Amino acid sequence: MRILPSDGVTTTALADGRLTLRAEGRPAAVHCTPLAATMWMALRHSDGFVDLAVESLARGWGTERAKVGAVMDAWCARLLAGGWLRPAL
């Protein structure tokens, strides 16, 4: 599956490792933990291919791919439902 940020979504990386997602016309922002910020960066680095991001994170963290995949899938589902991410065409 390939997913991308929705139109107008911008990010701000903070010095403490967190990330803030904002979108034009939305009063609220999403504040990502350092873990979620790392998943966002891996997803963007892999051009939205979730499997590639999961593989990269699992290798880097020395963690089982299935565990990383479960966390990444749940996190992506939440951002998709909230309109922060969208399926690539």
PyMOL Python script that loads the backbone (N, CA, C, O; Angstrom):
from pymol import cmd

cmd.read_pdbstr("""\
ATOM      1  N   MET A   1       0.848  -1.172   0.000  1.00  0.00           N
ATOM      2  CA  MET A   1       0.000   0.000   0.000  1.00  0.00           C
ATOM      3  C   MET A   1       0.892   1.233   0.000  1.00  0.00           C
ATOM      4  O   MET A   1       1.935   1.268   0.654  1.00  0.00           O
ATOM      5  N   ARG A   2       0.467   2.225  -0.735  1.00  0.00           N
ATOM      6  CA  ARG A   2       1.198   3.490  -0.797  1.00  0.00           C
ATOM      7  C   ARG A   2       0.274   4.594  -0.333  1.00  0.00           C
ATOM      8  O   ARG A   2      -0.831   4.748  -0.853  1.00  0.00           O
ATOM      9  N   ILE A   3       0.728   5.370   0.653  1.00  0.00           N
ATOM     10  CA  ILE A   3      -0.068   6.484   1.162  1.00  0.00           C
ATOM     11  C   ILE A   3       0.797   7.736   1.233  1.00  0.00           C
ATOM     12  O   ILE A   3       2.007   7.673   1.451  1.00  0.00           O
ATOM     13  N   LEU A   4       0.141   8.866   1.043  1.00  0.00           N
ATOM     14  CA  LEU A   4       0.831  10.150   0.994  1.00  0.00           C
ATOM     15  C   LEU A   4       0.131  11.150   1.897  1.00  0.00           C
ATOM     16  O   LEU A   4      -1.027  10.949   2.262  1.00  0.00           O
ATOM     17  N   PRO A   5       0.825  12.235   2.266  1.00  0.00           N
ATOM     18  CA  PRO A   5       0.137  13.279   3.020  1.00  0.00           C
ATOM     19  C   PRO A   5      -1.007  13.857   2.188  1.00  0.00           C
ATOM     20  O   PRO A   5      -0.898  13.973   0.967  1.00  0.00           O
ATOM     21  N   SER A   6      -2.075  14.208   2.841  1.00  0.00           N
ATOM     22  CA  SER A   6      -3.184  14.854   2.139  1.00  0.00           C
ATOM     23  C   SER A   6      -2.737  16.223   1.669  1.00  0.00           C
ATOM     24  O   SER A   6      -1.772  16.783   2.189  1.00  0.00           O
ATOM     25  N   ASP A   7      -3.432  16.754   0.694  1.00  0.00           N
ATOM     26  CA  ASP A   7      -3.090  18.068   0.156  1.00  0.00           C
ATOM     27  C   ASP A   7      -3.096  19.107   1.270  1.00  0.00           C
ATOM     28  O   ASP A   7      -4.008  19.145   2.096  1.00  0.00           O
ATOM     29  N   GLY A   8      -2.078  19.939   1.280  1.00  0.00           N
ATOM     30  CA  GLY A   8      -1.995  21.031   2.233  1.00  0.00           C
ATOM     31  C   GLY A   8      -1.391  20.679   3.582  1.00  0.00           C
ATOM     32  O   GLY A   8      -1.241  21.559   4.429  1.00  0.00           O
ATOM     33  N   VAL A   9      -1.040  19.421   3.805  1.00  0.00           N
ATOM     34  CA  VAL A   9      -0.442  19.032   5.086  1.00  0.00           C
ATOM     35  C   VAL A   9       1.027  19.446   5.105  1.00  0.00           C
ATOM     36  O   VAL A   9       1.783  19.157   4.178  1.00  0.00           O
ATOM     37  N   THR A  10       1.410  20.128   6.179  1.00  0.00           N
ATOM     38  CA  THR A  10       2.799  20.530   6.371  1.00  0.00           C
ATOM     39  C   THR A  10       3.273  19.995   7.717  1.00  0.00           C
ATOM     40  O   THR A  10       2.468  19.681   8.593  1.00  0.00           O
ATOM     41  N   THR A  11       4.569  19.897   7.863  1.00  0.00           N
ATOM     42  CA  THR A  11       5.143  19.377   9.098  1.00  0.00           C
ATOM     43  C   THR A  11       6.145  20.354   9.682  1.00  0.00           C
ATOM     44  O   THR A  11       6.781  21.129   8.967  1.00  0.00           O
ATOM     45  N   THR A  12       6.268  20.296  10.990  1.00  0.00           N
ATOM     46  CA  THR A  12       7.296  21.041  11.696  1.00  0.00           C
ATOM     47  C   THR A  12       7.997  20.068  12.631  1.00  0.00           C
ATOM     48  O   THR A  12       7.366  19.486  13.514  1.00  0.00           O
ATOM     49  N   ALA A  13       9.294  19.891  12.442  1.00  0.00           N
ATOM     50  CA  ALA A  13      10.085  19.039  13.321  1.00  0.00           C
ATOM     51  C   ALA A  13      10.546  19.873  14.509  1.00  0.00           C
ATOM     52  O   ALA A  13      11.049  20.985  14.343  1.00  0.00           O
ATOM     53  N   LEU A  14      10.371  19.331  15.696  1.00  0.00           N
ATOM     54  CA  LEU A  14      10.752  20.030  16.916  1.00  0.00           C
ATOM     55  C   LEU A  14      12.068  19.493  17.467  1.00  0.00           C
ATOM     56  O   LEU A  14      12.441  18.353  17.187  1.00  0.00           O
ATOM     57  N   ALA A  15      12.761  20.299  18.238  1.00  0.00           N
ATOM     58  CA  ALA A  15      14.079  19.939  18.753  1.00  0.00           C
ATOM     59  C   ALA A  15      14.052  18.702  19.647  1.00  0.00           C
ATOM     60  O   ALA A  15      15.066  18.017  19.779  1.00  0.00           O
ATOM     61  N   ASP A  16      12.917  18.411  20.256  1.00  0.00           N
ATOM     62  CA  ASP A  16      12.833  17.257  21.162  1.00  0.00           C
ATOM     63  C   ASP A  16      12.457  15.964  20.447  1.00  0.00           C
ATOM     64  O   ASP A  16      12.190  14.954  21.098  1.00  0.00           O
ATOM     65  N   GLY A  17      12.432  15.983  19.104  1.00  0.00           N
ATOM     66  CA  GLY A  17      12.146  14.781  18.333  1.00  0.00           C
ATOM     67  C   GLY A  17      10.690  14.611  17.946  1.00  0.00           C
ATOM     68  O   GLY A  17      10.346  13.694  17.201  1.00  0.00           O
ATOM     69  N   ARG A  18       9.826  15.497  18.450  1.00  0.00           N
ATOM     70  CA  ARG A  18       8.413  15.416  18.079  1.00  0.00           C
ATOM     71  C   ARG A  18       8.202  16.103  16.729  1.00  0.00           C
ATOM     72  O   ARG A  18       9.092  16.774  16.206  1.00  0.00           O
ATOM     73  N   LEU A  19       7.012  15.919  16.189  1.00  0.00           N
ATOM     74  CA  LEU A  19       6.642  16.481  14.890  1.00  0.00           C
ATOM     75  C   LEU A  19       5.215  17.001  15.006  1.00  0.00           C
ATOM     76  O   LEU A  19       4.372  16.379  15.652  1.00  0.00           O
ATOM     77  N   THR A  20       4.951  18.126  14.387  1.00  0.00           N
ATOM     78  CA  THR A  20       3.598  18.671  14.359  1.00  0.00           C
ATOM     79  C   THR A  20       3.106  18.677  12.924  1.00  0.00           C
ATOM     80  O   THR A  20       3.790  19.168  12.027  1.00  0.00           O
ATOM     81  N   LEU A  21       1.903  18.122  12.708  1.00  0.00           N
ATOM     82  CA  LEU A  21       1.256  18.146  11.396  1.00  0.00           C
ATOM     83  C   LEU A  21       0.191  19.226  11.418  1.00  0.00           C
ATOM     84  O   LEU A  21      -0.598  19.321  12.358  1.00  0.00           O
ATOM     85  N   ARG A  22       0.177  20.037  10.370  1.00  0.00           N
ATOM     86  CA  ARG A  22      -0.844  21.080  10.230  1.00  0.00           C
ATOM     87  C   ARG A  22      -1.376  21.023   8.808  1.00  0.00           C
ATOM     88  O   ARG A  22      -0.717  20.521   7.897  1.00  0.00           O
ATOM     89  N   ALA A  23      -2.586  21.551   8.639  1.00  0.00           N
ATOM     90  CA  ALA A  23      -3.159  21.631   7.302  1.00  0.00           C
ATOM     91  C   ALA A  23      -3.948  22.926   7.193  1.00  0.00           C
ATOM     92  O   ALA A  23      -4.613  23.358   8.135  1.00  0.00           O
ATOM     93  N   GLU A  24      -3.855  23.519   6.034  1.00  0.00           N
ATOM     94  CA  GLU A  24      -4.585  24.746   5.743  1.00  0.00           C
ATOM     95  C   GLU A  24      -6.075  24.520   5.969  1.00  0.00           C
ATOM     96  O   GLU A  24      -6.633  23.522   5.513  1.00  0.00           O
ATOM     97  N   GLY A  25      -6.710  25.441   6.666  1.00  0.00           N
ATOM     98  CA  GLY A  25      -8.148  25.356   6.885  1.00  0.00           C
ATOM     99  C   GLY A  25      -8.555  24.490   8.067  1.00  0.00           C
ATOM    100  O   GLY A  25      -9.745  24.336   8.339  1.00  0.00           O
ATOM    101  N   ARG A  26      -7.586  23.927   8.769  1.00  0.00           N
ATOM    102  CA  ARG A  26      -7.884  23.111   9.946  1.00  0.00           C
ATOM    103  C   ARG A  26      -7.391  23.834  11.190  1.00  0.00           C
ATOM    104  O   ARG A  26      -6.228  24.229  11.267  1.00  0.00           O
ATOM    105  N   PRO A  27      -8.268  24.004  12.151  1.00  0.00           N
ATOM    106  CA  PRO A  27      -7.831  24.699  13.360  1.00  0.00           C
ATOM    107  C   PRO A  27      -6.926  23.830  14.249  1.00  0.00           C
ATOM    108  O   PRO A  27      -6.092  24.358  14.985  1.00  0.00           O
ATOM    109  N   ALA A  28      -7.086  22.525  14.183  1.00  0.00           N
ATOM    110  CA  ALA A  28      -6.315  21.628  15.039  1.00  0.00           C
ATOM    111  C   ALA A  28      -5.087  21.103  14.309  1.00  0.00           C
ATOM    112  O   ALA A  28      -5.035  21.074  13.079  1.00  0.00           O
ATOM    113  N   ALA A  29      -4.113  20.692  15.092  1.00  0.00           N
ATOM    114  CA  ALA A  29      -2.905  20.078  14.560  1.00  0.00           C
ATOM    115  C   ALA A  29      -2.758  18.706  15.204  1.00  0.00           C
ATOM    116  O   ALA A  29      -3.404  18.410  16.209  1.00  0.00           O
ATOM    117  N   VAL A  30      -1.909  17.877  14.621  1.00  0.00           N
ATOM    118  CA  VAL A  30      -1.568  16.585  15.209  1.00  0.00           C
ATOM    119  C   VAL A  30      -0.155  16.711  15.753  1.00  0.00           C
ATOM    120  O   VAL A  30       0.770  17.112  15.046  1.00  0.00           O
ATOM    121  N   HIS A  31      -0.008  16.363  17.016  1.00  0.00           N
ATOM    122  CA  HIS A  31       1.303  16.403  17.662  1.00  0.00           C
ATOM    123  C   HIS A  31       1.807  14.971  17.796  1.00  0.00           C
ATOM    124  O   HIS A  31       1.240  14.163  18.532  1.00  0.00           O
ATOM    125  N   CYS A  32       2.872  14.676  17.077  1.00  0.00           N
ATOM    126  CA  CYS A  32       3.417  13.321  17.030  1.00  0.00           C
ATOM    127  C   CYS A  32       4.525  13.146  18.065  1.00  0.00           C
ATOM    128  O   CYS A  32       5.362  14.028  18.259  1.00  0.00           O
ATOM    129  N   THR A  33       4.513  12.003  18.716  1.00  0.00           N
ATOM    130  CA  THR A  33       5.610  11.619  19.609  1.00  0.00           C
ATOM    131  C   THR A  33       6.859  11.383  18.770  1.00  0.00           C
ATOM    132  O   THR A  33       6.771  11.301  17.545  1.00  0.00           O
ATOM    133  N   PRO A  34       8.026  11.273  19.413  1.00  0.00           N
ATOM    134  CA  PRO A  34       9.223  10.941  18.634  1.00  0.00           C
ATOM    135  C   PRO A  34       9.080   9.631  17.848  1.00  0.00           C
ATOM    136  O   PRO A  34       9.594   9.528  16.734  1.00  0.00           O
ATOM    137  N   LEU A  35       8.396   8.641  18.403  1.00  0.00           N
ATOM    138  CA  LEU A  35       8.168   7.381  17.685  1.00  0.00           C
ATOM    139  C   LEU A  35       7.332   7.626  16.429  1.00  0.00           C
ATOM    140  O   LEU A  35       7.681   7.158  15.346  1.00  0.00           O
ATOM    141  N   ALA A  36       6.229   8.359  16.578  1.00  0.00           N
ATOM    142  CA  ALA A  36       5.373   8.652  15.425  1.00  0.00           C
ATOM    143  C   ALA A  36       6.101   9.539  14.417  1.00  0.00           C
ATOM    144  O   ALA A  36       5.910   9.390  13.210  1.00  0.00           O
ATOM    145  N   ALA A  37       6.929  10.458  14.902  1.00  0.00           N
ATOM    146  CA  ALA A  37       7.705  11.317  13.999  1.00  0.00           C
ATOM    147  C   ALA A  37       8.662  10.468  13.162  1.00  0.00           C
ATOM    148  O   ALA A  37       8.852  10.724  11.973  1.00  0.00           O
ATOM    149  N   THR A  38       9.257   9.467  13.786  1.00  0.00           N
ATOM    150  CA  THR A  38      10.162   8.567  13.063  1.00  0.00           C
ATOM    151  C   THR A  38       9.394   7.776  12.007  1.00  0.00           C
ATOM    152  O   THR A  38       9.894   7.567  10.901  1.00  0.00           O
ATOM    153  N   MET A  39       8.186   7.338  12.343  1.00  0.00           N
ATOM    154  CA  MET A  39       7.378   6.611  11.363  1.00  0.00           C
ATOM    155  C   MET A  39       7.008   7.534  10.206  1.00  0.00           C
ATOM    156  O   MET A  39       7.034   7.110   9.051  1.00  0.00           O
ATOM    157  N   TRP A  40       6.664   8.786  10.495  1.00  0.00           N
ATOM    158  CA  TRP A  40       6.339   9.751   9.439  1.00  0.00           C
ATOM    159  C   TRP A  40       7.531   9.931   8.505  1.00  0.00           C
ATOM    160  O   TRP A  40       7.382   9.894   7.283  1.00  0.00           O
ATOM    161  N   MET A  41       8.714  10.125   9.084  1.00  0.00           N
ATOM    162  CA  MET A  41       9.910  10.337   8.263  1.00  0.00           C
ATOM    163  C   MET A  41      10.227   9.098   7.424  1.00  0.00           C
ATOM    164  O   MET A  41      10.609   9.219   6.260  1.00  0.00           O
ATOM    165  N   ALA A  42      10.073   7.917   8.004  1.00  0.00           N
ATOM    166  CA  ALA A  42      10.328   6.687   7.246  1.00  0.00           C
ATOM    167  C   ALA A  42       9.328   6.543   6.105  1.00  0.00           C
ATOM    168  O   ALA A  42       9.691   6.133   5.003  1.00  0.00           O
ATOM    169  N   LEU A  43       8.080   6.878   6.371  1.00  0.00           N
ATOM    170  CA  LEU A  43       7.055   6.804   5.329  1.00  0.00           C
ATOM    171  C   LEU A  43       7.358   7.777   4.196  1.00  0.00           C
ATOM    172  O   LEU A  43       7.222   7.428   3.023  1.00  0.00           O
ATOM    173  N   ARG A  44       7.763   8.987   4.538  1.00  0.00           N
ATOM    174  CA  ARG A  44       8.096   9.980   3.510  1.00  0.00           C
ATOM    175  C   ARG A  44       9.356   9.566   2.752  1.00  0.00           C
ATOM    176  O   ARG A  44       9.431   9.731   1.534  1.00  0.00           O
ATOM    177  N   HIS A  45      10.344   9.028   3.470  1.00  0.00           N
ATOM    178  CA  HIS A  45      11.595   8.602   2.841  1.00  0.00           C
ATOM    179  C   HIS A  45      11.352   7.446   1.868  1.00  0.00           C
ATOM    180  O   HIS A  45      12.060   7.312   0.870  1.00  0.00           O
ATOM    181  N   SER A  46      10.363   6.625   2.157  1.00  0.00           N
ATOM    182  CA  SER A  46      10.053   5.477   1.296  1.00  0.00           C
ATOM    183  C   SER A  46       9.021   5.834   0.222  1.00  0.00           C
ATOM    184  O   SER A  46       8.452   4.952  -0.420  1.00  0.00           O
ATOM    185  N   ASP A  47       8.787   7.133   0.035  1.00  0.00           N
ATOM    186  CA  ASP A  47       7.846   7.631  -0.970  1.00  0.00           C
ATOM    187  C   ASP A  47       6.433   7.097  -0.757  1.00  0.00           C
ATOM    188  O   ASP A  47       5.685   6.883  -1.711  1.00  0.00           O
ATOM    189  N   GLY A  48       6.081   6.887   0.510  1.00  0.00           N
ATOM    190  CA  GLY A  48       4.719   6.480   0.844  1.00  0.00           C
ATOM    191  C   GLY A  48       4.467   4.980   0.820  1.00  0.00           C
ATOM    192  O   GLY A  48       3.352   4.543   1.106  1.00  0.00           O
ATOM    193  N   PHE A  49       5.477   4.184   0.486  1.00  0.00           N
ATOM    194  CA  PHE A  49       5.293   2.730   0.475  1.00  0.00           C
ATOM    195  C   PHE A  49       5.444   2.204   1.900  1.00  0.00           C
ATOM    196  O   PHE A  49       6.546   2.169   2.448  1.00  0.00           O
ATOM    197  N   VAL A  50       4.331   1.800   2.487  1.00  0.00           N
ATOM    198  CA  VAL A  50       4.302   1.389   3.890  1.00  0.00           C
ATOM    199  C   VAL A  50       5.239   0.217   4.136  1.00  0.00           C
ATOM    200  O   VAL A  50       5.974   0.224   5.123  1.00  0.00           O
ATOM    201  N   ASP A  51       5.235  -0.785   3.270  1.00  0.00           N
ATOM    202  CA  ASP A  51       6.096  -1.961   3.465  1.00  0.00           C
ATOM    203  C   ASP A  51       7.576  -1.584   3.514  1.00  0.00           C
ATOM    204  O   ASP A  51       8.333  -2.135   4.313  1.00  0.00           O
ATOM    205  N   LEU A  52       7.982  -0.657   2.670  1.00  0.00           N
ATOM    206  CA  LEU A  52       9.387  -0.227   2.684  1.00  0.00           C
ATOM    207  C   LEU A  52       9.717   0.516   3.968  1.00  0.00           C
ATOM    208  O   LEU A  52      10.799   0.340   4.529  1.00  0.00           O
ATOM    209  N   ALA A  53       8.799   1.339   4.433  1.00  0.00           N
ATOM    210  CA  ALA A  53       9.006   2.074   5.685  1.00  0.00           C
ATOM    211  C   ALA A  53       9.099   1.105   6.860  1.00  0.00           C
ATOM    212  O   ALA A  53       9.964   1.251   7.724  1.00  0.00           O
ATOM    213  N   VAL A  54       8.221   0.133   6.889  1.00  0.00           N
ATOM    214  CA  VAL A  54       8.229  -0.865   7.968  1.00  0.00           C
ATOM    215  C   VAL A  54       9.543  -1.629   7.963  1.00  0.00           C
ATOM    216  O   VAL A  54      10.149  -1.826   9.016  1.00  0.00           O
ATOM    217  N   GLU A  55       9.984  -2.057   6.802  1.00  0.00           N
ATOM    218  CA  GLU A  55      11.241  -2.805   6.690  1.00  0.00           C
ATOM    219  C   GLU A  55      12.413  -1.969   7.189  1.00  0.00           C
ATOM    220  O   GLU A  55      13.262  -2.463   7.931  1.00  0.00           O
ATOM    221  N   SER A  56      12.460  -0.725   6.787  1.00  0.00           N
ATOM    222  CA  SER A  56      13.534   0.169   7.201  1.00  0.00           C
ATOM    223  C   SER A  56      13.539   0.364   8.717  1.00  0.00           C
ATOM    224  O   SER A  56      14.593   0.300   9.350  1.00  0.00           O
ATOM    225  N   LEU A  57      12.373   0.601   9.291  1.00  0.00           N
ATOM    226  CA  LEU A  57      12.279   0.809  10.734  1.00  0.00           C
ATOM    227  C   LEU A  57      12.639  -0.463  11.500  1.00  0.00           C
ATOM    228  O   LEU A  57      13.360  -0.393  12.496  1.00  0.00           O
ATOM    229  N   ALA A  58      12.161  -1.601  11.064  1.00  0.00           N
ATOM    230  CA  ALA A  58      12.450  -2.860  11.745  1.00  0.00           C
ATOM    231  C   ALA A  58      13.956  -3.133  11.757  1.00  0.00           C
ATOM    232  O   ALA A  58      14.514  -3.557  12.769  1.00  0.00           O
ATOM    233  N   ARG A  59      14.594  -2.886  10.625  1.00  0.00           N
ATOM    234  CA  ARG A  59      16.055  -3.060  10.541  1.00  0.00           C
ATOM    235  C   ARG A  59      16.768  -2.097  11.490  1.00  0.00           C
ATOM    236  O   ARG A  59      17.649  -2.495  12.251  1.00  0.00           O
ATOM    237  N   GLY A  60      16.374  -0.830  11.433  1.00  0.00           N
ATOM    238  CA  GLY A  60      17.029   0.191  12.245  1.00  0.00           C
ATOM    239  C   GLY A  60      16.828   0.000  13.739  1.00  0.00           C
ATOM    240  O   GLY A  60      17.722   0.288  14.535  1.00  0.00           O
ATOM    241  N   TRP A  61      15.669  -0.478  14.111  1.00  0.00           N
ATOM    242  CA  TRP A  61      15.360  -0.674  15.530  1.00  0.00           C
ATOM    243  C   TRP A  61      15.721  -2.065  16.026  1.00  0.00           C
ATOM    244  O   TRP A  61      15.661  -2.324  17.228  1.00  0.00           O
ATOM    245  N   GLY A  62      16.095  -2.962  15.125  1.00  0.00           N
ATOM    246  CA  GLY A  62      16.388  -4.325  15.521  1.00  0.00           C
ATOM    247  C   GLY A  62      15.167  -5.025  16.096  1.00  0.00           C
ATOM    248  O   GLY A  62      15.267  -5.790  17.055  1.00  0.00           O
ATOM    249  N   THR A  63      14.022  -4.754  15.499  1.00  0.00           N
ATOM    250  CA  THR A  63      12.739  -5.264  15.976  1.00  0.00           C
ATOM    251  C   THR A  63      12.100  -6.119  14.896  1.00  0.00           C
ATOM    252  O   THR A  63      12.360  -5.936  13.707  1.00  0.00           O
ATOM    253  N   GLU A  64      11.270  -7.043  15.319  1.00  0.00           N
ATOM    254  CA  GLU A  64      10.566  -7.886  14.356  1.00  0.00           C
ATOM    255  C   GLU A  64       9.694  -7.050  13.439  1.00  0.00           C
ATOM    256  O   GLU A  64       9.002  -6.132  13.876  1.00  0.00           O
ATOM    257  N   ARG A  65       9.741  -7.384  12.167  1.00  0.00           N
ATOM    258  CA  ARG A  65       8.966  -6.664  11.163  1.00  0.00           C
ATOM    259  C   ARG A  65       7.475  -6.677  11.478  1.00  0.00           C
ATOM    260  O   ARG A  65       6.796  -5.668  11.285  1.00  0.00           O
ATOM    261  N   ALA A  66       6.961  -7.794  11.955  1.00  0.00           N
ATOM    262  CA  ALA A  66       5.525  -7.913  12.253  1.00  0.00           C
ATOM    263  C   ALA A  66       5.096  -6.931  13.339  1.00  0.00           C
ATOM    264  O   ALA A  66       4.006  -6.363  13.266  1.00  0.00           O
ATOM    265  N   LYS A  67       5.940  -6.727  14.339  1.00  0.00           N
ATOM    266  CA  LYS A  67       5.615  -5.788  15.419  1.00  0.00           C
ATOM    267  C   LYS A  67       5.591  -4.352  14.901  1.00  0.00           C
ATOM    268  O   LYS A  67       4.678  -3.583  15.202  1.00  0.00           O
ATOM    269  N   VAL A  68       6.607  -4.008  14.121  1.00  0.00           N
ATOM    270  CA  VAL A  68       6.651  -2.657  13.549  1.00  0.00           C
ATOM    271  C   VAL A  68       5.467  -2.459  12.605  1.00  0.00           C
ATOM    272  O   VAL A  68       4.845  -1.397  12.599  1.00  0.00           O
ATOM    273  N   GLY A  69       5.160  -3.478  11.811  1.00  0.00           N
ATOM    274  CA  GLY A  69       4.045  -3.384  10.872  1.00  0.00           C
ATOM    275  C   GLY A  69       2.712  -3.159  11.572  1.00  0.00           C
ATOM    276  O   GLY A  69       1.887  -2.378  11.099  1.00  0.00           O
ATOM    277  N   ALA A  70       2.498  -3.830  12.685  1.00  0.00           N
ATOM    278  CA  ALA A  70       1.239  -3.661  13.423  1.00  0.00           C
ATOM    279  C   ALA A  70       1.093  -2.239  13.948  1.00  0.00           C
ATOM    280  O   ALA A  70       0.016  -1.649  13.867  1.00  0.00           O
ATOM    281  N   VAL A  71       2.174  -1.694  14.484  1.00  0.00           N
ATOM    282  CA  VAL A  71       2.135  -0.322  15.001  1.00  0.00           C
ATOM    283  C   VAL A  71       1.949   0.671  13.853  1.00  0.00           C
ATOM    284  O   VAL A  71       1.147   1.601  13.948  1.00  0.00           O
ATOM    285  N   MET A  72       2.692   0.463  12.779  1.00  0.00           N
ATOM    286  CA  MET A  72       2.617   1.366  11.626  1.00  0.00           C
ATOM    287  C   MET A  72       1.231   1.322  10.991  1.00  0.00           C
ATOM    288  O   MET A  72       0.683   2.362  10.629  1.00  0.00           O
ATOM    289  N   ASP A  73       0.666   0.134  10.853  1.00  0.00           N
ATOM    290  CA  ASP A  73      -0.676   0.013  10.262  1.00  0.00           C
ATOM    291  C   ASP A  73      -1.719   0.752  11.093  1.00  0.00           C
ATOM    292  O   ASP A  73      -2.572   1.447  10.541  1.00  0.00           O
ATOM    293  N   ALA A  74      -1.658   0.609  12.410  1.00  0.00           N
ATOM    294  CA  ALA A  74      -2.622   1.281  13.284  1.00  0.00           C
ATOM    295  C   ALA A  74      -2.454   2.798  13.219  1.00  0.00           C
ATOM    296  O   ALA A  74      -3.438   3.538  13.180  1.00  0.00           O
ATOM    297  N   TRP A  75      -1.214   3.249  13.206  1.00  0.00           N
ATOM    298  CA  TRP A  75      -0.933   4.686  13.149  1.00  0.00           C
ATOM    299  C   TRP A  75      -1.389   5.274  11.806  1.00  0.00           C
ATOM    300  O   TRP A  75      -2.001   6.342  11.767  1.00  0.00           O
ATOM    301  N   CYS A  76      -1.090   4.575  10.714  1.00  0.00           N
ATOM    302  CA  CYS A  76      -1.520   5.047   9.389  1.00  0.00           C
ATOM    303  C   CYS A  76      -3.051   5.066   9.289  1.00  0.00           C
ATOM    304  O   CYS A  76      -3.625   5.998   8.726  1.00  0.00           O
ATOM    305  N   ALA A  77      -3.700   4.054   9.828  1.00  0.00           N
ATOM    306  CA  ALA A  77      -5.169   4.004   9.781  1.00  0.00           C
ATOM    307  C   ALA A  77      -5.771   5.212  10.501  1.00  0.00           C
ATOM    308  O   ALA A  77      -6.752   5.795  10.040  1.00  0.00           O
ATOM    309  N   ARG A  78      -5.176   5.578  11.630  1.00  0.00           N
ATOM    310  CA  ARG A  78      -5.667   6.748  12.370  1.00  0.00           C
ATOM    311  C   ARG A  78      -5.483   8.037  11.568  1.00  0.00           C
ATOM    312  O   ARG A  78      -6.376   8.885  11.540  1.00  0.00           O
ATOM    313  N   LEU A  79      -4.340   8.185  10.924  1.00  0.00           N
ATOM    314  CA  LEU A  79      -4.094   9.394  10.127  1.00  0.00           C
ATOM    315  C   LEU A  79      -4.919   9.407   8.843  1.00  0.00           C
ATOM    316  O   LEU A  79      -5.335  10.472   8.387  1.00  0.00           O
ATOM    317  N   LEU A  80      -5.155   8.246   8.261  1.00  0.00           N
ATOM    318  CA  LEU A  80      -6.041   8.166   7.095  1.00  0.00           C
ATOM    319  C   LEU A  80      -7.466   8.564   7.486  1.00  0.00           C
ATOM    320  O   LEU A  80      -8.111   9.344   6.785  1.00  0.00           O
ATOM    321  N   ALA A  81      -7.948   8.032   8.595  1.00  0.00           N
ATOM    322  CA  ALA A  81      -9.312   8.342   9.050  1.00  0.00           C
ATOM    323  C   ALA A  81      -9.474   9.816   9.381  1.00  0.00           C
ATOM    324  O   ALA A  81     -10.546  10.391   9.193  1.00  0.00           O
ATOM    325  N   GLY A  82      -8.402  10.423   9.875  1.00  0.00           N
ATOM    326  CA  GLY A  82      -8.446  11.845  10.216  1.00  0.00           C
ATOM    327  C   GLY A  82      -8.202  12.774   9.042  1.00  0.00           C
ATOM    328  O   GLY A  82      -8.291  13.994   9.185  1.00  0.00           O
ATOM    329  N   GLY A  83      -7.894  12.206   7.880  1.00  0.00           N
ATOM    330  CA  GLY A  83      -7.671  13.027   6.696  1.00  0.00           C
ATOM    331  C   GLY A  83      -6.268  13.601   6.577  1.00  0.00           C
ATOM    332  O   GLY A  83      -6.029  14.458   5.727  1.00  0.00           O
ATOM    333  N   TRP A  84      -5.334  13.151   7.409  1.00  0.00           N
ATOM    334  CA  TRP A  84      -3.967  13.647   7.338  1.00  0.00           C
ATOM    335  C   TRP A  84      -3.154  12.919   6.273  1.00  0.00           C
ATOM    336  O   TRP A  84      -2.200  13.471   5.724  1.00  0.00           O
ATOM    337  N   LEU A  85      -3.535  11.682   5.988  1.00  0.00           N
ATOM    338  CA  LEU A  85      -2.926  10.896   4.916  1.00  0.00           C
ATOM    339  C   LEU A  85      -4.013  10.506   3.932  1.00  0.00           C
ATOM    340  O   LEU A  85      -5.200  10.520   4.258  1.00  0.00           O
ATOM    341  N   ARG A  86      -3.589  10.156   2.714  1.00  0.00           N
ATOM    342  CA  ARG A  86      -4.533   9.691   1.692  1.00  0.00           C
ATOM    343  C   ARG A  86      -3.891   8.577   0.894  1.00  0.00           C
ATOM    344  O   ARG A  86      -2.673   8.560   0.719  1.00  0.00           O
ATOM    345  N   PRO A  87      -4.700   7.640   0.404  1.00  0.00           N
ATOM    346  CA  PRO A  87      -4.144   6.599  -0.471  1.00  0.00           C
ATOM    347  C   PRO A  87      -3.604   7.234  -1.753  1.00  0.00           C
ATOM    348  O   PRO A  87      -4.218   8.150  -2.300  1.00  0.00           O
ATOM    349  N   ALA A  88      -2.482   6.758  -2.220  1.00  0.00           N
ATOM    350  CA  ALA A  88      -1.938   7.238  -3.500  1.00  0.00           C
ATOM    351  C   ALA A  88      -2.759   6.649  -4.630  1.00  0.00           C
ATOM    352  O   ALA A  88      -3.237   5.517  -4.548  1.00  0.00           O
ATOM    353  N   LEU A  89      -2.912   7.421  -5.670  1.00  0.00           N
ATOM    354  CA  LEU A  89      -3.670   6.947  -6.832  1.00  0.00           C
ATOM    355  C   LEU A  89      -2.844   6.059  -7.721  1.00  0.00           C
ATOM    356  O   LEU A  89      -3.337   5.578  -8.742  1.00  0.00           O
TER     357      LEU A  89
END
""", "prot")
cmd.dss("prot")
cmd.show_as("cartoon", "prot")
cmd.util.cbc("prot")
cmd.orient("prot")
